[in-house]
Amino acid sequence: MFTILHTESSRGWGGQEIRILKESLGMLSKGHRVIIAASERSELYPRAKTAGIKVYPVSFVKKNPLSIARTTSIINRESIDILNTHSSSDSWIATFGAKIAGNKPLILRTRHLSTPIGKSFLSRLIYEILPDKVITTGEEIRQRMTKLNGFDGNKICSIPTGIDLNIFNPEKTIPCLEKTGFYIGMVSVLRSWKGHEYFIKAVPEILKSIPEAQFFIVGNGPQHENIRNLIKEMALGKKILMLGHREDVPEIMASLDILVHSSYANEGVPQSILQALAMKKAIVASDAGAIREVILDGKTGFLIKSRDHHLITDRVTHLYKNPELRIKLGERGREMVHRNYSFEGMLDRIEALYRQLFENKGME
């Protein structure tokens, strides 16, 4: 049994924070002790507490000795075996806290996004020199780190987020949206690089071929007002519904005919895409980050160039006119998730990594 500490300085709620929470619960179910350190003002802190995970309130302030001391205290008090950091501020604070702690835990850094990493010595310090291992959520991210930054590929491994196939089960899930047309949606945090504007700009063109189409934007985030204003400016308020953050994602996915994911930067392997594949949904996704690892063009969905609403229109219309193709893509998608991206498989790979690192250090 390992005692694992996850640290997260982000206050938002998206795929990264969701993975931390679900991974923690999964490891608890496998018999490990799991603790989370996060800001009291974050979304993760109360959610983890409600889920029954032990949570410490920590304000990760860079260059603040008190933040480092707080983390060191937690590591010593809880006899932490494995520290897993997730964002920039908590990685700096917690890593240095671990280095001066009485017991020296293994240090892992999980890299969730494909955002470019600086090429300074400090970047090399936090991604290569100090951690024992770096986990990425997609092979594309790992390759970028080795090719563009020159990091040691042996210290980086890709473990994409797994999907619970019992929860995302199309045979057992009842749609939550009353069916009145052909449903097309986006499910993601409302951030600029998710590319909602291209989805919205495609709507008038799609309606010319699919008059009965209804569009849904699911999620919340900093771009909420900008997206709402664009919908208003284009007079699409009756055709595009913003549903906000939803906890009933399986039921949302079950309601859609097509999922569109129009990101143009920063992606790992998005959970919403894997969830839609598990629900046997046809997908039109832009070629950003590690998306191409799961959307194999013409096999598990359509992969298109980023920032091109005309291509969104073309592929969505093609899928509408070919229901047999939608079914075929959905079947292949779920089969791939079952084979390579199950939640249990993710936990097994992480647990195996922990054991390997301990054995390499002679700690077991």
N, C-alpha and C positions, 0 to 999 in steps of 0.2 A: 504493500500500500504506500502510495506517495502522498505527500502534503503539497498541494499546488497553490500558488498565489498568482492570480491574474491581476494586472494593473491596467487601468484605462483612464486617461485624462479627458477624453472626449465627453461632451455633455449631451450629444445628440442621440438619436435612436435610428439606426439603419442596419444594414447587413453585418457590419463589423461588430456592433454591440450585441446584436441578436446572436451571432455566432458565439461570442464569449459566454453569454448566458446559457445557451443550449449545450455548448461543449462542457461547461461546468456541471450542469445537471446530469449530463451523460457520464461524466467521470465519477460523480457521486454515486450513480447507480451501479458503477463497476467496483465500488468499494473504496475509492480514494477520498481523501479529505481535500476539499476545495474552498478557497477563500478568495474574495474579490476586494480590491482596494479601488475606490472611485470617489469622485466628488459627490457630496450630498446633493448638489444642484443638478446632477446628471440624471438622465432617464434610467440608466443602468442601476444606479444605487437602490432606488425603491423597488424596482422590479426584481432584483436579485434577493432583496430582503423578503419580499412577498413570497418568492419561490422557495424560501427556506435556506438560502445560502448565507453563510457568515460573511458580512460585509464590513469593511473598515472605511470610515470617511477620511479621505486624504485629498488635500489640495496640492496638485502637482505643479509647483511653481519652479521653473528653471532657475538655477543659480541661488536657490534658497536653501541654506543649510538645514533649516527646520523641516523642510519637506523630505530631505534625505534622511535626517534623523528619525522622522516618523516612520518611513519605510523600513529602515534598519531595525527599529523597535519591533515592528510587526513580524519581520523575518525571524528575529531572535525569539520573540515570545511564542510564535506558532511553530517553531522548528521547521521552517519551510525547506522542502527538498528541491522544488522546481519553481523558478520565477518565470512567468510568461508576460512580457510587456507588449503593448499593442499600438500606442501612438507616440508621437515625438516626445512630448513633455514627460509622460510617465516613464518612457524608456530611459531617458537621461537620469531622472531622479531615482527610479527603482534600481537601475543597474549599478549606479554608484553606491546606493544604499546596501545592495547585496554584496558588493566588493568589500565593504568595511564591516559587514555583519560577522558575528562570532561563528555561526555555522555558515558555510559557503554553499549556497544553493546553485544548482545548474541554472544558467541564464538562457532563456529563449526569447527571441524577438519575432512576433508574428507580423508579417507585412501583408496587409489586406488590399492595398491599392497599387495601381501601376503608375502612380504619379512619379515623375522623374526624381531621382535622388541626386543630391549635390555630389561633386567629385572632390570635396575637400578632405583633409585628414580627419576632421571631426565625423564625417559620414562613415569613413572607413572604421573609425574607432567604435561607433555605435552599432554598425552592421556586421563587422568582421572581426575586430580584435577582441572586444569585450564579451559578446555573447558566445555560448557554446554551440548554438545552432540558430538558424533563421528559418522560420516556416513561412512559405508564401501560400496564398490561396489560389494560385494558378501557375502552371509551368511557364507561361509567357512572362510573368513577373520575375520568376527565378532567372530566366534567360537574359532578361534586360539587366538584371543586377550583375550578372557575370560578364556580359558583353559590353555594356555601356559604362559600368563602374569598375570592372575588373576585379570584382569580389571573388573569393575562393568558392567555386561551385560546390565543393565537397561539404561546405558548411551551410549550404542552403538546400532545403527540400520543399517540394510542393505537396501540400495536403489540402485540396479544395474542400469547401464546406459541404457536409453531407446532408441529405434530405431524408426525413422520416417517411418512409413509404407507406406506413400504416396510417399516418395523418393525411398525407397527400395521395389518396387512393381514389381514383375516378369511379370505381365501382361502388364505393360506399358513401361518397360525398354528395350532398344535395345542394344544388345551386341556390344562392341566396338572393339573386336578382331576378325579378319577374321578367320572363322572356316576352319582349314585344318587337324584336327585330334581330339583326345580325350584330353581335356584340364584339367590339374591338377595344382593348384596353392597355394601359401602361400601369405597372405596379412597381413603384420605387420611391425612394426618398426624393423630395422635390429640391434637387440641387441643379445648378446651372449646367454642369457637364452631363447630366442625364439626358439632355436634349429634348425636353418636352416641347419646345417651340417647333421642332421639325415634325413631331407627331401632330401638333395642332395645325400646322400649315398644310399637312397632307389631307386633313379632313374635308375641305371643300371639293378637292379633286376626287376623293374616294366616294363622296356622296353622289357624284355624277354617275358613277357605275353601280353604286349600292345605296339607293335612296333610303332604304329601311335600316341603314347602319346606325348604331348608337355607340357613342364613345365614352370611355370611363378613364379617369385619372385617379389612381389609388395611392395614397401616401401623404405625408406632410413634410414640411421642411422650409428652409429659408427662401425658396423661390415661390412660395404659395401666392403671394400678392401679384407678382409679376406674371405668373401663369394665369391667374384669374383675370387680370387686366387684359392680357392678350386674347383670351377667349371672348371677353366683352367687346374688345375693339373689332374682332372679326365676326361679331354677331353670331356666335356659335353656342350661346348659353343653353339653348334647347337641345343641342346635339352632343355637347360634351359635359358630362357631369363629374364634378370633383367630389369624391367620396371621403377624402381625408384619410387619416390613419385607420386601418382596420385590423382587428385581430383574427377575423374569420377569412384569412387568405385562401385556404383550400376551397371554401364555398365561393369566394370571388373568382378564383381560377376556373372552377366548375361552370361558372356562369358565362365565361368568355368563349368566343369562337376563335379569336386570334389574340395573341399577346404581341405587342410591339415594344421593343427595347431600343431606344434611339440614342444611347450614350455616344459620346465622342471622345472620352478620355477617362483615365484613372481606374478603370474597371479591373477587378480580378475575375473570378467566375461568379456573376451575380446570382444570389439565391433565388430571386424571382424567376429567372430563366430556368434554373434547375427544378423549381417548384412547378412551373408550367409544363416542363417536359415530363415530370412525374405524373402530372394530371392529363397527359396525352394531348396537349394543346399544340396547335400550329403556331410557330413563332417567326416573326420578322425582326431580326436584330442587326445592329450596326457592328462593324468589325472594329471593336475597341478593346484594349486590354487583352484578357484571356478568353473572351467570349468565343473565339473561333475554336477553342478546345472542346466546346460542347455543341455549338451550332455548326454542324457540318453542312455546308451549302447544298441544298437539294436532298439531303438525307435525313437530318433531324430538324430542319428548319431552313429559312432563307437568311443568308448572311449578306449584308449590303454595305456599301461605302457610307461612312458617317456623314452627317450634315446634308443629306439629300432627301428632301421630302417627296420628290418625284419617284424615287426608288421605293420608298415606303408605299406610296400609292400603287405602283406597279405590282409589287409582290402581294400586297393585301388583296387587290382585285383578282390576281391570279388564283390565290387560295380560295377566295369566295366562289369563283367559277369552277373550282375543282375540289368538291367535297371529298372525293376518294383520296386525293393527295393529302388533304388535312388529316384524314384518318391514318394514312400510311406514315406520315411524319410523326404523328402522335404515338403510334405503336413503337416506332424505332426509338423515339425519345425516351419513353419510359423504360424500355429495355436497356438503354445505355445508362440511365440513372441507376437502375437496379444493379447493373454490372459494376459500375465504376464510382458512383457517387452516393451510396447509401450512408445514412447517419451512423449505423453500426460499423461500417467499413472505415469511416473517418476516425471514429474513436479507437478502433483497433490499431490503425496506423500511428496515431498519436501516442498511444500507450506503448507500442513497440519501439517508437523513437525514444521515449523516456527510458525504457529498459536498456536499449542499446547505449545511450549516452552514459548511463550509470555504470554499465559493465565496462565501457571504455575507460572510465575514470577509476575503475576498481572500487566503486562505492557500494556494491551489493555483495 
